[in-house]
């Protein structure tokens, strides 16, 4: 039952990430190869700056250009620590 489980029991590890400057085609390939629905997007220092999800891609599906970069599609994240 879901209420008896922890996130650690169902999460995907390790976290897959791409740079914000990664070509979108490469990010899509990673999603497919690793059978995942999202990638963390990090800056050059490795700091999380957003996420790229399958939903982000579906929203833009009609206007996809192979030269687009992940930074143009990524979702913004707000991280808070308990």
N, C-alpha and C positions, 0 to 999 in steps of 0.2 A: 504494500500500500504506500502511496506517495507520502503521506504524512509521517511515516516511520522511516523515511529515507533521508539521507543527507545529500547535498550537492556533490560531494566527493564520490558518492556511490554511482552517479550517472554522468559526470562530466567527462569531457574528452581531454586527454593529456598525452603528450605535452601540448601546450598552447602553440598553435601555428600563427606566425605573424609575417607581415610584409611591410616594407617601407612605404611611406606615402607616395613616393616617386616610382614605385614598382609599376610597370606596364600592366594594365588591367587584364590583358590576355594571360599573363603569367599568373596573376592572382586567381583567375577563373580555373586555370589548369591545376593549381594547388587544391582548390576546393574539390575539384573532381577526383584528383588522384588520392586524396586523403579521406574522401567520403564525409566531408564536413560541410556545414552550412554557413560558416562565418570565419573570418580571419581577423585577428587583432592587427591594427595599423599602428606602426610606431614611427618615431622620428629617427634621425641619425644617431641620437644618443640612446635609443632603445626605450624611450618614454612613450607610453601608450597615448595616442592622440585620437583614436577612434576605432571603429570596426567596419568591416566590409561584410555585408550579409547577402544571402541569396535574394532577399527581398529588395535590397538596394539595386541589384542587377535587374530584377524583374521590372522595377519601376522605370528603369532606363532602357529596357530591352529594345524598344523601337528605334532609339537613337544611338545605339552602341556603335562606337568606332574603335577599331583595334588599337589605335594609338592613344586612347584615353588612359589616364593614370588613376591609380586607386584614390589619390587625394581628391579627385573630382567627384567621386561617388561615396566616399566613406561616411558613415554615420558618426556623429560626435558623441563622445561619452563623457559622463560626469562620474568620477570615481570618488566614493566616500568610504572611509574605513571605519569600522565599528571599534 
